Amino acid sequence: MSVLYIIGTPIGNMGDLSTRAIEALQAADLVACEDTRVTLRILTHFAIKKPLLSCRAQNEGAAAKRVIAELDRGKTAAYTSDAGTPSLSDPGAELVRNVSEAGHTIIPIPGPSAFTTLVSAAGGRDKTVIFEGFLSPKAGRRRSRLRELLDSGWAFVLYESPFRILKLLSDLADLENGRYLCLGREMTKLHEEYIRGGADQILAVLTKKEVQKGEFSLYVSGQNHK
């Protein structure tokens, strides 16, 4: 029985890769990854040289078969997604399921996650937090899902691109402006920033900037924890 390590990788700051994660990457015979270019930068930073196998959403099933074939030969493998924890708004779940069904051991190595990073800095008081990730880029579907999340009464976390963050905040301001929000931008990176307040307040801050840059994560409080 061989081992597949599921490794959380930095969401921006290379210093966040744990010692245990580095040791697992050093010990692996093969590293499957969402994007070989991204993972190669991480390995190069830590002077690790390993064969890489592309395992992204579009080919995860086929890549899983190749990983299983190596595990069947007694090899050790590792999997990394582009940034953060695999299977959390990233590929990895299908690989884990297939490898497990093939009789091999799955060992997760906890690491960075934009979700937990934001929740820890948000200042929310909610015990229940829904992880939603990216909403549909289509306006109607986005607003419909936002309405459902708001009506649940629970807190939730969204991811959004710089191209749609203003639209998302505008929708929230229109649908229910009273919730407490915390917006994280470029978390763990050089220009890390957190903006807290209502949707209209955060929107006003962002609209003063000529261009929206970076990746955004948004915490929306539950209706009883404004």
ChimeraX attribute file (.defattr): number of C-alpha atoms within 10 A of each C-alpha:
attribute: neighborCount
match mode: 1-to-1
recipient: residues
	/A:1	12
	/A:2	17
	/A:3	20
	/A:4	27
	/A:5	22
	/A:6	26
	/A:7	27
	/A:8	25
	/A:9	28
	/A:10	23
	/A:11	21
	/A:12	18
	/A:13	13
	/A:14	15
	/A:15	9
	/A:16	15
	/A:17	21
	/A:18	18
	/A:19	10
	/A:20	13
	/A:21	21
	/A:22	16
	/A:23	11
	/A:24	20
	/A:25	24
	/A:26	18
	/A:27	14
	/A:28	18
	/A:29	18
	/A:30	22
	/A:31	27
	/A:32	29
	/A:33	26
	/A:34	24
	/A:35	17
	/A:36	20
	/A:37	12
	/A:38	14
	/A:39	22
	/A:40	18
	/A:41	13
	/A:42	18
	/A:43	16
	/A:44	11
	/A:45	10
	/A:46	14
	/A:47	10
	/A:48	15
	/A:49	14
	/A:50	17
	/A:51	11
	/A:52	18
	/A:53	18
	/A:54	19
	/A:55	26
	/A:56	21
	/A:57	15
	/A:58	11
	/A:59	12
	/A:60	21
	/A:61	14
	/A:62	12
	/A:63	20
	/A:64	22
	/A:65	15
	/A:66	15
	/A:67	24
	/A:68	23
	/A:69	14
	/A:70	16
	/A:71	23
	/A:72	16
	/A:73	10
	/A:74	14
	/A:75	17
	/A:76	21
	/A:77	23
	/A:78	26
	/A:79	29
	/A:80	27
	/A:81	27
	/A:82	21
	/A:83	20
	/A:84	24
	/A:85	26
	/A:86	25
	/A:87	16
	/A:88	16
	/A:89	16
	/A:90	17
	/A:91	23
	/A:92	24
	/A:93	15
	/A:94	15
	/A:95	26
	/A:96	23
	/A:97	12
	/A:98	17
	/A:99	22
	/A:100	15
	/A:101	11
	/A:102	15
	/A:103	14
	/A:104	18
	/A:105	16
	/A:106	17
	/A:107	13
	/A:108	17
	/A:109	16
	/A:110	17
	/A:111	21
	/A:112	21
	/A:113	18
	/A:114	28
	/A:115	23
	/A:116	14
	/A:117	15
	/A:118	21
	/A:119	21
	/A:120	10
	/A:121	13
	/A:122	21
	/A:123	14
	/A:124	19
	/A:125	14
	/A:126	17
	/A:127	8
	/A:128	12
	/A:129	17
	/A:130	16
	/A:131	16
	/A:132	16
	/A:133	18
	/A:134	14
	/A:135	17
	/A:136	13
	/A:137	13
	/A:138	8
	/A:139	12
	/A:140	10
	/A:141	12
	/A:142	16
	/A:143	19
	/A:144	12
	/A:145	14
	/A:146	21
	/A:147	15
	/A:148	10
	/A:149	18
	/A:150	19
	/A:151	12
	/A:152	13
	/A:153	14
	/A:154	18
	/A:155	25
	/A:156	24
	/A:157	24
	/A:158	20
	/A:159	20
	/A:160	21
	/A:161	16
	/A:162	14
	/A:163	13
	/A:164	13
	/A:165	20
	/A:166	19
	/A:167	17
	/A:168	23
	/A:169	23
	/A:170	16
	/A:171	19
	/A:172	23
	/A:173	18
	/A:174	12
	/A:175	14
	/A:176	15
	/A:177	17
	/A:178	15
	/A:179	21
	/A:180	21
	/A:181	28
	/A:182	25
	/A:183	24
	/A:184	25
	/A:185	23
	/A:186	18
	/A:187	21
	/A:188	19
	/A:189	14
	/A:190	9
	/A:191	10
	/A:192	12
	/A:193	13
	/A:194	17
	/A:195	17
	/A:196	16
	/A:197	17
	/A:198	21
	/A:199	26
	/A:200	17
	/A:201	15
	/A:202	20
	/A:203	20
	/A:204	13
	/A:205	10
	/A:206	16
	/A:207	11
	/A:208	9
	/A:209	9
	/A:210	7
	/A:211	10
	/A:212	17
	/A:213	13
	/A:214	16
	/A:215	16
	/A:216	22
	/A:217	24
	/A:218	27
	/A:219	27
	/A:220	29
	/A:221	26
	/A:222	25
	/A:223	17
	/A:224	12
	/A:225	14
	/A:226	15
